[in-house]
């Protein structure tokens, strides 16, 4: 099986798990198709999994080769330390079991996963590199709403929802990463990976 087909299969499995979890949490009686603006369940499955597949395909090759889906869960391991857990409209990235970011499932959300890969692998070196090459950091705000991920990396040039982080440091890092966008962030990752 080629890697593109594998990524597509992972995205479909993630949809199936995510939709099962969502329906169970509501006790049934809800339409995922309606949430996603689709006419039927097949259309919802296709549109959601295509969006996820497109973003997963942007991950660095070592992450693509490490993709492992957690059976019965809408989560995928992208390295030994980094897990991406998918909801209907968001992805939560964790490093070594701790949630660090929650990003909306809009184009470019793979930045949060790549940022997690770099942070887990290179630590402060990754933080410093992204600060150095980052284009423009938006305001970092503590929304103090009692949630674990209460720091927001605002992007004034983009409408929300913005990525939420566990810490101010994490919000600053994701802000720098998002300012670069997926292609440039992946280049930075690959450059450090060659060292």
ABEGO torsion letter per residue (X at the ends): XBAAAAAAAAAAAAAAAAAAAAAAAAGEGBBAAAAAGBABAAAAAAAAAAAAAAAAAABBAAAAAABBBBBGBBBBBABAABBBBBBAABBBBBBGGBBABBBBBBBGAAAAAAAAAAAAAAEAAAAAAAAAABABBBBBBBAGAGBABABBBBBAABBOBBBBBABAAAAAAAAAAAAAEAAAAAAAAAAAAAX
